[in-house]
Amino acid sequence: MITVQNLKKSYGDLEVIKGITATIEKGEVITIIGPSGTGKSTFLRALNMLDPPTEGTIEFDGQNLMDKKTNINEVRKKMGMVFQNFNLFAHLSILDNLTVGQTKLLNIPKSEAEKTARELLQMVGLAEKAKAYPDQLSGGQKQRVAIARCLSMKPDIMLFDEPTSALDPTMVGEVTAVIKKLAQAGMTMAIVTHEMDFAKNVSTRIMYMDEGGIYEEGSPEVIFTNPKRDKTRAFIHRIKSFHYTIGSEGYDFIEMINNLIGFCSVNALNKANSYNAELMVEELTNLLPKTQAAGISFSFPENQSLYTVTAEYGGENRNVLNSDDLGAAIIKGAAESVTHEYGECNHITVSWSPGAKRREITMTEQEKKILEQEGKLPLEDEKLDEVSGGTGESEKVQLPLDCALLVCKCSTEGNVTVYANGSVYENGTMVYGGCCCKVCNAFAAMVTKEPNGKIGMIRYG
């Protein structure tokens, strides 16, 4: 029905649309979403030449709308447009708003035009408002009239430019209900909207616009549950994110952790999930090769339904979690999902949801043998007094220098034992490690080494 090739639009030196190629087929319901200022309305208005493109081609049913020989007014009779601000004729009654276009542009007899108008007002639930004037209607009623007026011209496709943006929130539903009814009837539509639930439920295909074009498109299922590209994910989930770039072996680890703690605090994460983020970032960072530039991120949506730590690093195809390091075991045990992908670089994604039960980490015989050789097993040297905190109750624990043992009595499911390794830093004064209870999220976050070599502290969340 509509084919767009390399569409561009500039206002002076400002290039709003940098090149769009797309199609809209008969019967499709396309919703166009994205941040403000990304050219969504400009693109929609370009489709019927209300805002003519700077470059490119637009074909509608085989007609090139960019061709000066094309009678654009005739084409617009088949392309209905519903605007944000209704654009009703204030001096005409509602009935006359629906009949004037039919009689003057389509040359339909007045009696037939009125019959069509009343049927359409009935369809949008406003039959009793036929003799009223626009200023006597609510915003939602005006927009329903605008939709009915558009339908009265018998269009082949309808273009909606944010049809609910000017409405009180209580009136949005009455307008979206009419549009859904049109979708069920098979009307071809292109809709610019910020109503995400509406877009998810009414669309056959969604276009996400960013960076001056269609950044990603797909079915509602793909866009809303598994978007492929970063900006789409950030927009859909309103993601808050923290990022730190590791440029060399001498990167400032303490700065990274302090910045992460500050990010978690500013965004009101609870202790358990804040400590989980610190644990995942810390352990994953320790596994990354420092000879290549690397980056690590922590992110979550506004509703805090899922927490994600990602790491990117260069070099050959190599999953750093496929190692015997206890840090890898901690990550695999504490996360619900761990994936590794290789494209232009290695990409690891670790995620967990709030309150998720953690899997118990068990040591392999090889890991036990290594710890025994290093004198870290059996655990019989250092002890700490009983400490409490977080959501769980803890009992006395035994700690070798680079290994923390958490025993938690938080439920009738029994004790949970988790090992966690530590890393001694250049100053020789800190061993940084952590582990989580799989039931209550009680967390052993830090072990410090005193000058006398004794274990000084274990912090619980």
Summary of the structure (lengths in Angstrom):
residues: 461
radius of gyration: 30.7
end to end distance: 59.4
largest distance: 100.3
contacts: 1443
relative contact order: 0.08
helix: 31%
strand: 30%
